[in-house]
Amino acid sequence: MPMNLLQQLQHDQLQSQTRRTFLTGGMAGLGSLWLADQLAQPAAASSARPTPIDPARPLLPRRPHFAPRAKSVIYLHMAGAPSQFELFTHKPDLQRLHGQDCPQEFLEGKRFAFIQGTPQLLGPCYPFHQTGDSGVWLSDRLPHFERVIDKCCFLHTMRTDQFNHAPAQLLMHTGDQRLGFGSIGSWVTYGLGSENQNLPGYVVLVSGGKVPSAGKSVWGSGFLPSVYQGVQCRSKGDPVLFLSNPDGVDAKLRGRVIEAINRVNQRTHQELGDPETVTRIAQYEMAYRMQMAAADAMDVRRESQRTKDEYGAQPGVESFANNCLLARRLVERGVRYVQLYDWGWDSHGAAESEALNGGFADKCRSIDQPIAALLTDLERRGLLDDTLVVWGGEFGRTPMRENRGGREMRFIGRDHHPHAFTIWMAGGGVKAGAHVGETDPIGYEPLTEPIQVRDLHATLLHQLGMDHQRLIYPHQGLNQKLTGVKPARVVEEALA
């Protein structure tokens, strides 16, 4: 298959220009030139000039705004929002006040998903103990994670303004609670491209049996070109659906088919000038190159038995453990952004399988060993310094018991809580063993400056060498940013 097809696109287009194609394609071409020029403008804070995007090869590596601390990201999202009070937030006063009515000051004027009336305060459901070099408090639900806790930096005053799952997940991963905005991974690959042209720059892996409540929009590209959207891969069967050749079709024939399709797409681009046509050509060629590269990268059977045992990985099944191992294999091969979603953390207490004293413990067991193995494995291979690992949910959980109109509940659960929750990061230039932010004695409100979602996004981009103010995309007459229009700060306290 001739790989210079895209490179010939602009030359062929000029030779076949007509008045109609000039008028329809001219504005798109001028817009592309303007965007490349804007992205290449020097900033006062840095003399680095980002590499202009090649429209024919939009995933080529691009120069960052300044020297990065991390080259790739592995984001572990626990869909449904795990309770910080059963994991990382040790509050002796909350334990002492367990069973007492919640003070009205925590209820008046507040919005909750389910709480009605006056709920009781709920102490931790599991015992805490001090561990690590710094004597940090940790619950007994994560015995494997305890071994690597000193590698992590905890953000205890995360805050969001969304308390329902879907909009909170959208805000956490796209910077906006509405549909139609680009996900973090899309912004990262748009800004930096990818080191490996035979694999997607942005890969998504899902476990727990379902996608997040917000659906696949949480890894969409929104108004960014669709070439930057996440590619969902599987840990069993073909890594990507329809990646294998159909019966009777060999690699040579498949290459000829893609070549023919791309010539049709090239002609369409010449006539209409739609930049998405260039994206379609790039995606077909990527799919062709992925046939060998993806099959190798996504095959955990190639790992030693010792490594598979460390993660608890089992080839041929969909699991969080397999996905953690695949995440390491992908960043090892130059994939820029790997997003893991693990569904099933919505611990309301409506049924034992969902409650803090039932299903929550099962979910903790499913992630504990793989996460510890991931951090250990990355460090052993010299990858942790260049890989930023992020863990968290879309919001936190309330310090009071769920109370639905005073109805007695057999099982224990907590309501959604946007005001203060915990996220941790590791590797990628963050300050190992640090704890940023402090909450009140029952963990309801921050006592120190809250860390907004946009602050987390600004910090993540900063570690990758990008200034969130300069990473822009023109859309609807505005220079859109991942961090939006409100002020955002890099959380310097979390950085080494």
ABEGO torsion letter per residue (X at the ends): XBAAAAAAAAAAAAAABBAAAAAAAAAAAAAAAAAAAAAABBBAABABBBBBBBAABAABBBBBABBBABABBBBBBBBGGBBAAAAABBBAAAAAABGBBBBAAAABGBBBAABBEBBBBBBBABBBBBBEAAGBBBBAABAAAAAAAAABBBBAABBBABABAAAAAAAAAAGBABBGBBBAAAAAAAAAEBABAABBABBBBBBGGBBBAAEAAAABAEABBAAABBBBBBABEBABBGABBBBGBBAAAAAAAAAAAAAAAAAAAAAAGBAAAAAAAAAAAAAAAAAAAAAAAABAAABBAAAAAAAGBBBGBBBAAAAAAAAAAAAAAGBABBBBBBBGABBAGABAAABAABAAAAAAAAAAAAAAAAAAAAAAAGAAAABBBBBEBABBBBABBBBBGGBBBABBBBBBBAABBBBBBBEGGBBBGBBBEBBBAAGABBABBBBBAAAAAAAAAAAAGBBAAABBBBBGGBBBBAAEABBBBBBAAABX
